[in-house]
């Protein structure tokens, strides 16, 4: 999607290795989110950020950490990848505090396979 | 607490026939509701949103949804399905933390729409 890119698009990694996924935006939006998508579960929030160095946990945060040192970048790290973290990861951004006026813009996703 | 339930995991229609994707929500606040669409191997695209204005909301590609507070529903409809509508659809409710300083989206589990020629 325009203004938000995720990298890498695909990754295969081994159990126990650390993995970092990157979300980059050019919209200067304050809010950024990491979701994972799994069959039968829809999207579940992992972590989100409401500003530089301001982050908080979502509903499935165990085994994940995030960092946001610049407005444009939001990094998701799997500290020691496990097979249960095989998933499609989506980054999203939103423009404002009042979500009644805005939806989210999603990236194209990162497909991660842990073997 | 907010939650959303999509009543069908899979819906199959013939091209040219109406589409109905059902969604019920639970919210202790006046909710904002959204429908997103995801085509295969793609990201999510916003179809439409309800934000406490008109209860009948029109979206892109001929879709619309009606907010019914008495039924706690926000069903997605389209009069005539097209092959390109085949995708997965997510009903979403916004979650407002106390004070409304930040919202997060709560996703339904998705409804996969198949369109037969």
Interface residues (C-beta under 8 A of the other chain):
Chain A: X1 X31 X33 X35 X40 X41 X42 X43 X44 X45 X48 X50 X58 X90 X97 X98 X99 X100 X101 X103 X104 X105 X106 X107 X108 X109
Chain B: X9 X32 X34 X36 X42 X43 X44 X45 X46 X49 X51 X52 X90 X94 X96 X100 X101 X102 X103 X104 X105 X107 X108 X109 X110
